[in-house]
Amino acid sequence: MKFAVIVFPGSNCDLDMYHAVKDELGTEVEYVWHHDTSLEGYDGILLPGGFSYGDYLRTGAIARFSPIMDEVIKAAKEGKPVLGVCNGFQILLEAGLLPGAMRRNQNLKFICRPVELIVENNNTLFTNGYEQKEEITIPVAHGEGNYYCDDETLEKLKKNNQIVFSYKDEVNGSVLDIAGIMNEQGNVLGMMPHPERAVDSLLGSDDGLRLFKSILSHWRERNAITS
Amino acid sequence: MMFEVKVYVSLKEAVLDPQGSAVKGSLHHLGFEGVEDVRIGKVMSLRIESNKEEIEDKVKSMCDKLLANPVIEDYRFEIEEVVSQ
């Protein structure tokens, strides 16, 4: 399996993402510059955290129109796994690949610490390595992770089991303490916590590694069937 | 023709504005009574070369596509023709 890590001007978790997939998961991975116009040959797309375009206008608003985004949208429509973490999540929201939007954290502070998450749906290609309702520890680092959607969207998210992770305790003011959601098709996941920063117990937690392992095992299963 | 355009973007009424709430609290703390609500928004000033028929649609399209996020924000704009001296 070969991953692409999309690099925007202002991305700063791209190296961590690369390291997690290359060294801890042990798969192929390459950086793809946001001006590139092809994602051919990649089986999974990773949008890292950071501050693309300095968060100008709104988080993710300008990166959403980078040339590579047409290809990211295409890959998502084709059913390829697309993971957006933190700023990557914000970009997916702006691009309309996921519903809702981000507001400033309720306490207006940049929150940077490990948090307890609850796996709300382990029946996804991103979370098959976790137990349903398992509690895991993954760090957050964001100023705008206060997830918002209207009531109608929230009902849809609940009904379709699109809420994948929630915060065990209130963190940033998000509706229903949502930490991560996926699209209806189940191949696009956006989450504020950083699984790529939790891939080695030496650094506090390796709970994030299972997310990448889940993607890989899903891909292997699918390819074993089709080949 | 040259136009000066001002775009005002603010969070929708239904969306809680954490910055506005903090500023409201601070105003109360300073003793300003009667401040019931504070909403923080953005003002953008644009200079646009366009013909008169298209300018409004153009600005609206800019707002819908990029300048505002319709999920959480409302916008309005004012268009003024720049009269050359």
Contacts between the chains, C-beta under 8 A, distances in Angstrom:
chain1	res1	chain2	res2	distance
A	57	B	66	7.3
A	57	B	67	7.3
A	58	B	69	5.8
A	61	B	66	6.5
A	61	B	69	7.1
A	62	B	66	7.8
A	65	B	66	7.2
A	93	B	71	7.8
A	94	B	69	7.0
A	99	B	71	7.8
A	100	B	71	6.4
A	101	B	69	5.5
A	101	B	71	4.1
A	101	B	72	4.4
A	103	B	11	7.5
A	103	B	15	6.8
A	103	B	16	7.4
A	103	B	17	7.8
A	103	B	18	6.5
A	103	B	72	6.6
A	104	B	18	4.9
A	104	B	19	6.1
A	105	B	18	6.9
A	106	B	16	7.9
A	106	B	18	5.1
A	107	B	18	7.5
A	108	B	18	5.6
A	108	B	19	6.6
A	108	B	22	5.8
A	146	B	18	7.0
A	148	B	15	6.0
A	148	B	71	7.4
A	148	B	72	5.8
A	149	B	71	7.3
A	150	B	14	7.4
A	150	B	71	8.0
A	173	B	16	7.7
A	173	B	18	6.9
